[in-house]
C-alpha cells in the first residue's frame, strides 16, 4: 500500500529573510496559526511538493541543517530547536 502524500515543507519569509521553516498539510491554516501567534513575516512560501508526513519531516530537518551551515549554526528566528 502506498502512503499518502499530504504534507509539504514551507518557509516563512520576512523580506528575503527566512524566519521559520516547517511542515504542514494545510498551508492556509498554518499561516493563520502563525499570524495568530504574533509571528512577524510577510508570506508563507511552500518549498516542496506534497510528500509523506515522514518525508516532509526529514526534508525539514535537512533544510534546517543547511540553514545552520550557512548562518553560523543559528536556526531561523522562530525555530526553537534543531529539528524544527
N, C-alpha and C positions, 0 to 999 in steps of 0.2 A: 504494500500500500504506500502511495506517495504521501509525503507530508505537505500540508497546505502552506502556501507562500502568502502569508498575511501581513508580514512585518517589514518595515523599511528603516533605514538609518537616516538621520537628519542632522543638520546643524542649525543652531540659532545664530543669526548674524546681526551685528550692530555695525553698520557701515561695511567695511571689509573685514572686520574682526570677527572671528568665531568666538562666541561667548558660552556655547554649550554644544555638546554632542550627545545624541541619544538615539533611541529606537522607539517606534510606535506602530500600532496597527490602525491608528486613526489620527492623521496629521492635524485635521481641523480641531478636533477635541483637545489634542495635546497642546496645540498653540494657545487655545483658550486657557488651559490649565496654567501654562507658564505665565501668561499675561495676568491671570487672576492672582498668581503667587507674587506678582510685582517684579518679575524679571524685566530688565531693560534691554530690548532687542527690536530690530526693525522687521525681521522676517524669519520664517521657518523655511529652510531650503532642503528638500529631500536630496540625499546623496547616494541613494541606491535604488534599484528596482525592488519590488516585493520579494521577500525570501522567507524561509522558515524562521520562526522566532529564535531558535538557537543560532542559525546562520547570521541573523541580524545582530545578536549579542556578540558573536565572535567578531563580526565586522566592526562593531562599535569599539571593542577592545583594541583592535588593530588601528582604527582611526585615532583613538586617544593616545596610543603609544607613539604613532607617527607625529602627532601634535606635540607631545612632550619632547621628542627628539629634536624638533625644530624650534622649541621655545624654552630652552634651558631647564627642562624637567618639569615645567609647570603645566597644570591642566588648564583648559579654558576656564574663564572666570566663574561659571556656575557649576561646573562638575566638581563634586566634593571628594571623590575617591578615584583610585586608579582604574576601576572597571566601569565607571560611568555613574 
